[in-house]
Amino acid sequence: MIDEDDWVILHEIDIKRELDIQEVKMIRAKASKCPTDELSLTNCVVVNPGDYPETVQHVEIYTSPHTKFLFTTTRHPSMAKGTLGFNLMQRKWAVISLHQEVQVNPFQFNTRVQTIGTIVVQVDFLQKKNATPEPFDTDKMAMEFSMQFANQAFTEEQILAFQFAEKKMLTVFVKSIEVLDLSDMKKATGKQKRSHIGLLTGNTTIVFEKFENATINLTGRSKGQQAYQSIINPDWDFNKMGIGGLDNEFSAIFRRAFASRVFPPDVVEQLGMKHVKGILLFGPPGTGKTLMARQIGKMLNAREPKIVNGPQILDKYVGESEANVRKLFADAEEEEKRCGSLSGLHIIIFDEIDAICKARGSVSGNTGVHDTVVNQLLAKIDGVEQLNNILVIGMTNRKDMIDEALIRPGRLEVQMEIGLPDEPGRLQILKIHTSVMTENEKLSDDVDLSELASLTKNFSGAEIEGLVRCSQATAMNRLIKAASKVEVDPEAGTKLKVTRQDFLHSLEHDVKPAFGSSKEEFEKFISNGIINWGSPVQRVLEDGDLLISQCRVSERTPLVSVCLEGPASSGKSALAAQIAKNSDFPFVKVCTPENMIGFHEAAKCQHVKKIFDDAYKSPLSCVIVDDIERLLDYVPIGPRFSNLVLQALLVLMKKVPPHGHKLLVIATASRKDVLQEMELLNVFNNVVHVSNISSGEQLMSVVENIDVFTPEETTLLAKRINGKSLWLGIKKLLVLIEMVRQIEGISKINKLLCLLEEEANLEMVES
């Protein structure tokens, strides 16, 4: 199989040859006979090596200003300079007489669009006296023809001599030529188009037919036009697939699984290759796995696909589950025995394949039902009596649960992750689901699909479809009169239009992505905003911006982790939430102990692991691990902590996300010394200290940002604490200020100073 990279190389070679050929000008030459019988059987025009460079492999012969014929050249020193050696059949086809002067123009094929996919030729005995009733195997003839005339130019209605089977000479007439358009691998569908000329390659399908009233007896699979049928449905339009955001995935599936099936069976047999028999589509729910499988089934010119849900295979009776698997493959087995390599393709689609293909030995109980079902499926796909006319497509959300033997080469060997669509993909999906509204002028002019694509970060295809449905319902609800009974405006049909506000309302209140941001969770940490009371806060925010930029841009560090450590109530969680908000990453999740109250250790590990697993599915993700000591159940008395959760964090904090994905981890901790002893501090790329308020100037920066004191009271407070030192967390200070807010008059100042003296060790003498 020639893959896309090979075609790129061939294309570059074509360009180089074309540049070399352009240097060779059109010349005139005289026609003569071929110097030897062997050369006359090559179907090539014989030239003198000195007349043309090696790059000139094909030439156009102009017998008149408007009549030309295409030939492939071969070189021989016995040819006189300025002459061309034609055999008898070439002279007869081109109507060229000996010593006739012709014009010669070098010609270069474009191998991406002029490679012959199928050539149909008519054959008969060159001399009737040599006719024989014995059959001619067209498969062997095709192989011999391909070897004798590989990389040669052919033209419709061309005649030539073909030597086959013990010096038997045959007349060959080129009836039709169809070329493959391989300029774009996404469009390399196997559809062939008629052409007047083409280049024969080793992958060309050669079909032999008899001349009318010919006596030759042809047998074999290469006999007749019906010898090969393209695997791609001829009525299929790739531009109307309705799969948005999955162009790259579909292109990769086609290249891996179907490119070999575009070629005829005899070519595949000559290569000694086996077709891909299985595809595994995995990824988050709602990303289009089932849609992709359905479209593959429609695309292929195959038997009606058998679609089965994994749980449907299982049966309560012993042996019935295995029998259900065998029934799925029965039709393919029967046709394989009857038709061999000409058998049609049988597609079997397993939805939720993890239900029946769990890792063997992992299911509790002594029945072993799941194990035997897996064994039966493995035997059918790639067992002793393996089938070559099947394609099994499995879909799952849990690839980790599937038995490893099922995903090795020869079985479900093409594994494609169908992930969350990027912004261009989301735009495609929105266009698909709003196309009917657009055609019927039901989509308002103020709706910008590009804007919606940017707003729907981490939305799956199903969630985008749900957003469109919800917006339609919102628009319809505007035209419903809610009184004592529900009434619809009679002119609602003409008035109804889905507006931008309908989409924004649905985004704000109704449709949330399963893998989106935990806005409610991390915004509660910054409900009062971030008060920049001094350089310690500014330094943390600046470091956060650097880490965000590193995670987003750097190709060397796909995992960036930072620990914000400092005393209790110093605002670590708020700063972590602010950094996460500034990142504007599509996936932001908060891992906090308050969501795991009452969880045992194993449940905590699973919960934390799920957050990280979800993060790996988004291109850019941020995870906040808040109050890491509480997560570890650490208490200073004892001391005691959860070693199971600690080991899980040690692994997850160092695990690099999959290729093409970036992850920013922000942790908060109040006991740096404890994390150091646990060796957890070493897993972070950066450790940033968050300080308490330690001076009167810093305290006044907070007071000036909060509307509690009058200007006179603020001035008095500044005088009273000028030059004083204290040690107090920002959260505690805000609580104290809110407490004194309830007091009227000058006593506010006195009460605040009293509280600070008690809570913050405020020194009432100048430091």
Phi, psi and omega in degrees: 000133178266116182270182187296321180298320179297320180295325178298316179297315179298321180296319178296322177296319178301316182297317180297316180296320181297321177296320178294320184291327181299337179284343180269118183275161177296132181235169178249145181212165180252143180278141176213182181279162172291141184289333181222160177293324180298319180291330180291338180273356182280347184066020179249153171277129183271129181233161174283135182302334182279346183280328186223143176289167182299333183289342180276098182258340180223148180224151171259128180256116178266111176272344173206168183303334184242010181234124181220156179225145184255130180226156171264145185258153168222152188252142177208130185293342182284346178285134178288149179296141179082010179237159177233133181264113179251143171276176187297318184290327176293317179295325179291318182292316184270359181054058180245131177261158179298142179069008177288140179271129181231160174264139183240127180234124178300148182226141179234128178280146166266102188294345181278337183232358182236020175277131183288124173273314180221133174234128179254124181235147174257138185230154172198172179291138179293321178237123185298333181292339179267009181296146181218146181280350183295144184288148175253121180285110184293335177295315178291323178298317180298320179295316180293319179299318180296322181287319183291324188241027179297140177062029177253154178278139176229148181230143176301140180073011175286147175240146180204168178258142183227118180268124183211145171057085172058053173068016176284130183259132181239147171269133181239131176240123181282110184277313181206154179228133174234129183254157177262138174263102182249029181287338180222120183298330179295333182256008180282072191270357184090351176293134183245149179238148183292141179215154179280328181228166177186168181252124180281131177234176179294341180265001181290136174276124182248120182247127182257134173231159178273147167298155176298131181068016178285152182263355183290142182254111182256138175226170175104173186286339182272016180267125174086158184293334184279010183294333183219131178240130183299143180287338181273131179302123185295339180268004186278137178245112183294336181283349181245032182289330182075022177252108182265139175076009183236028181298314182295319181295317181293321178299318179293320178296317180298316182297317184282320192256332189243344182302321180292333182279348175291328181280153181295158182301324183292328178293318179297320179294321179296326178282344181069027185257162176245143178289155171294130185254350185209144177231135175244119176256122182224158181153180182299159177296146174081010184267358174108019181294312181294319178299317179300315181296318179297317182291326176298317178299321180287325184294321188279141177276074189226182175294159179304125183298143174263116182254124183222136173280141183310311183297338180293339181289325187289142181221147184286341182272145182296129177088344182289326179298316178295322178296323178297322177294316181297324180296326180297329184260000187297314182297319180295320179297316182296317181289327177297318179292326186277320188247349181063227184289347178273005180296145175290165181275132178251123183252129176237120183252120178256113172269142184055053184293341179294343180292331183246351185240039175295156180305131182297134182092355183269343182272127181289160182106166184252009181282324181067024183299312181300322181297316182290328176294317177299316179300318181295319180294319178298319181294323182286322182285315187214050180264200180296314178260065185287151180257146179247006183244028181237154171221114180260125178245116179252145179229139182202154170265348187233078179297330183294341182272349186278144179300135185297328182296335183284339186250018175273165179305138182101343179242242176275068191279336176268106181249118185238122176277122176263095187267188179290139183290148174278185186297314175300324178294319179295325177295319176301315182295318178298320178296322180296314186278349177250006185296320181294318177299320180296317181297324183264011177057041177256001178256122184296153181292339182277000179277119178252106183296328177296321177295316179296324178297323179286333181276343184261052179296137178065017173280136172278171179299319179295323180290326176293320176298319177296324177296318179296317179298317180296321178294322177296318178296321178297318179295320179293326182295333179296333185261008178261128179271114181265095177239218177295335173221159183280124179233147178246133178304126181303331180265019184298325183300321180278332182279335190296123172214137178273122186256172176299322181295328177297317178294316181295322178297317179295321178295323185283323191243334193246312188252118178238137179288140179296332181248036182265202183270144174274065186299317182298322183288312186275343176283339176291336177289334183241034181298329179266003182081171177259121178265113181276088187271001179168183183300327178301319179289316180300320180296318180296316181294322178293318176298322178298318178297322178295318180294321178298314180296320179298315181294321184285321191260319189293136175267349183268338183233078178292340177246120177237126182230144180218143177246120174269108182245148180171176182296160179300147178067017180273000177090025182296314182297319179295319179294320177298317179295322179293319177297318179297320179293319179296332182295327183057030176289146181294334181241116175225120179232148179249123176258101186235145181298335183292340176272359183235027178294129180086356178287139170281173189300316181296321180294322176299314180301316180295320180295315179295317180298321180296321178299316179291320178299319177295323180297326181291345183275349180256145179299322179231122184225152175224129179239127175258119175257100188269142174051065191295334178293319178294325178297327180271004182059034182281135170225143183289339179277122178130293340282164180223143173204164182272107179291328180296314179292322179300314181295323178296317179294321179301323180284311186292325181292338181257353184286121181283133180294164180300163182301134180087001180242145180237144182222130174247121180249125178240118179246152176238142182209144178258347182236084180299322182297325180291315179297327178295316179294327179281356183064021178275334181294333184288342184280347181275140176291327183221146173234119184244130181273133175251121188263158171279168172287129189232003181214161179296324179299318179294321178297318181294330175298323177291313182301319183291340179270356182238130183276078179240317184257149173287163178305322179294318180294323179296319179296317179296318180296322180297321179293320184292328184254005180300127179080003180270157176241151179207175179215100189210137177285150182298322180297318180294320180297319180296323177296317180295318180295319177295330178294314183284347176302333183285348184262144179258149172083195186293341181295344175304314184295314182297319181293318180297317180296323178296317179294321179295323179297324181280317189268328191244012180056038179294124179273118185279005172247154182296135182278000000 
